[in-house]
Amino acid sequence: MAPNTLSFLGTIQRHYKQKNKKIEEKTTRKRISEMDGEGGFEDAVSESVGSPLSAIAEAFEDLSDLLKSRGGVKFDLDLKSFCDACSLVSVLFGCLGIAFKFAEMEYVSKVQDLKGASEEYSTLNNVLDYDVEMDTVKSAGSLSRNLRRVRQGLDLIRALFQNFLSTDECSLKEAASTAYAKVCAPYHTWAIRTAVSAGMYALPTREQLLERLNETKESAEKEMRRYIEASRPVIEYIDMLYISRNISLDW
C-alpha cells in the first residue's frame, strides 16, 4: 500500500479513536430528545433506548403505510416526519463502528440539514421542485442531493440486514462489505472506499452486534425483517420523485 494511503488511514484511525463513545451516545440521546413531543413518532422514540430496531421498524412502517394509503408517488410526504424517522437510523451506524463512520457522518449531517429546512420546505416534493427550478439538484450541499444521500443510507442498512439474515454463516463483515459495495461504493471516492475497506476488519461479530442492539437472534431477525419490508416503499417513493422529474438515479 502506498505511503500516502497508509498516512491517510492512520489519520482516520487516530481521529476515530479520539471520538469518545460516550459523546456519540450523548449526541444520539440529544437528537432523540429533540424529536420527543413533536408529533408523529413519539412511540418510536420512547422505545428507542431499549429497542432501537423496534423503534426504527415502527417509524418506517408508519411511513410505508401512509404512502400505500395515499397513492405512492402522488402523495406529498411531510419532510419533518420523514426526517424524524431517518434520525432513528443513525443509532445503527453507530453500532457498526469505524467501518461505517464515513457513512454515519454523512448520513447524520444530511438528515439534520433536511430537518433544519423542513419549516421552509414542508414536503419532499417541495425540496425537489425548488432545486429543479434553480438547477441545483446535483449541486454539492443542495437539499435534493442531501435527500439522495439519505436515501442511500436507508438502502445501505436495508441491504446489510438482508445479507445478515440470508444465512447464519454470513459474518457481519461479509454482510456489510457486500451491502456497501452495492449501495455506496459507486458514489464514494477511492480514498473513502479504501478507508471503509480497512475498517471492515474492526466490525463487531454477529453476537456483539446483537448485544449492542439489545436484541436476541430471534427478536433481531423479526425487527430487521420489519425494517426491510417497511423501508422498501419509502426508498422506492424517493426514487420515483427523481424519476418523475426526469432525473437519473446514477449519482
N, C-alpha and C positions, 0 to 999 in steps of 0.2 A: 504494500500500500504506500502511496506517495507520502513524503514527509508533510506536505501541506494538509493532506487529508487526516493524517494522524493528529496534527496540531488542532485541526478543526474539531475532530471528535473529542480530543482531550478537553478542549474549551467547553464543549457542550456538556460533557460529563461533570466537569467541575461546577458548571453553572447549576446543573440539576441537584448535585449533592448539597449545594448551599440552600436549596429550597427546602425549608423545614416542613415536614409533613403536617405539623400542627397548624401552620399558616395556611396550607391548602385546605385543611378541614374547616378552619375558621372562615375562609373565603366562601366555601361551599355553603356553610350554615348561614352566612350573611345573605347569599343570593336566595336561599330558600326563605329566609325571614322576610326579605323584601317582597317576595311574592305572596306571602301569607296575608289573607284578608282582602285581596284584590279581586276575588271572584273567579269562578271557573275551575280552579284546580286546588281548592283548599284541602280536600280529602287526600289527594295525592301527596301534597306537601306534608301533611301531618303524618303520613305513613313513611315518608322517605328516610327518616332516621333509622327505623327498624328494618325496613324492607325497601331499599331503593329500586329494585327491579319491579316490585309490585306497583310502586308509585308511578314509575315510568310507563309501565304497561297500561295502567288505568288511564293516565293522561292521554296517551295516544289512541286508546280505544275510544275515548270521548271525541277526539278529533276525527277519527275514522268514521265513527257512527254519524257524526254531524255531516261529513262530506257525502256519505252514502245517502243520507236522508234529504240532502239539499241539491242533489243533481250534479255532484262532482265538480268539474272544472267551471261550470256556470255559477257556482256558489262563490261568494266573496268572503274568504276566510279571514277572520279577525287576526290582525298581526300580533297583538299583545297576547292573545290566548295561545297562539302558535308558539311565541317565544317563551311563555311560561312553561309549556310542555317541554320544549327543547332545553331549557335551563336545567331540568332534572337530569338530562342525559350526561351532563358534564361529570357527574359522580362516577360514571362508568369509565370514562377516560382516566380519571384519577386512580382508579383501581388497577389500571394496566401498566402504570409506571413509565419509565424513561422512554420506552419504545414509541409510545403514543403521546409524548409530551408536546411535540410539534402539533399534532392533530388537536390535542386538548387546548393549547394556547390559541390556535387559530379558531377553533370552534367556539370557545367561550367568548372571545373578543367579538366575533361576528354576531353571535346571539345578542350580546349586550348592545352592540351598535344598532341592531334591528329593534330591540326593545326600546332603546332610547328614542328611536324615530317613530315609535308607534302612535304617539299623540298627533304627529303631523301627517303620517301616512297610516290610516287606520286599518287597511287591509293589505294582503299580499298583492292584490291586483293594483292597488294604488302605487306601490313601490315600483312595480314593473312599468306601469303606464308613465310614471314620471321619467324614469331612465330611458324609456323608448323615445319619449318626446325630446329629451335632452341629448340623445345619442350617447349615453354613458353606461349602457347595460353592462359592458365588459370592462369598463374602466376600473382601475385599481381603487378600492375604497368605496365604490358605489354600493348602494343597498342591494341592487339586483345581483351584483357579484357576491356580496356577503350571503345573500339567500342561497345562491348556488353552492357555496362552500358549506353552509349549514346543512343543506340537503345531502351533501356528500358525507358529512359526519354522521347523519342519521342512517345512511345506507351502509356506512362502514360498520357500525355497530350491528345492524341487521345481518350483514354478511358474516361477521365474526360469530354471532350467535348461531347462525345456520351451520357454519362449519363446525363449531364447537359441539353441536348436537348431532352431527352426522354419524359419529361413532365414538364410543368410549375410548378408543385408542388414539383419537386425534388430540394431540397436545395443544395447549393454548398457543404455543409458538407457531405451530403449523396452521392453526385456525386463523390467527391474527395475520401471519405473513401472507396467506392466500387472499384474505379479505383486503388487506392493504394494497397488494399488487393489482388487484382488480379495480378497486374503487378510487383510491387516492394517488397511487404511484404515477399514473399517466399525467397528472397535473402538478406534480412536485418536481423541484429541481434535482439535479444529480446529487448535490450536497445533502439535501434533506433525505432523499432516498437512501443514501449511504449511512447517514446517522441513524435513521429508523432501522435499517437492516442490522446495524451493530447493536442497537438497543433491544432487538428481539430476544437476544440471549439472556436478558435480565427480566423477562416476563415471569410472572408467578406461575406456579403449577396450577393444574385444574383445581386441586384441593385448596390451594391458597386463595385462588380467586373466589371460590365459593365461600370461604371463610370471611374474606373481605366484604363480600356482598351480603353476609349474614343469611346465607341460604344453604339448604341441603341439596344434594344432587337432584332429588325429585322436585323440590319446590323451584329450584333454578330452572329446570327444564320446562316446567309449567309457565313460569313468568317470561322466560326467553321466547317461548313459542307465542305467547300473547303479544309480545312486542313485535316479533317478526310479522305476524298477521296484521297487527294494527298499524304498523309503520308503513307497510306497503302502499295502501291507498293514499297516505299523506305524501309519500315520495312521488308517486305517480301523478298526484294532483299538481305538485310543484313543477314536475317535468312538463305537464300539459300547459301550464301557464306560459312557459317559454315557447313551446311548440306552436301554440295558438297565435303567437306573435311572430312566427317565422324565425325564431331564434334557435340556433343549433345547440345541442347539448354537449358537444365535444370540447369543452373548455373548463 
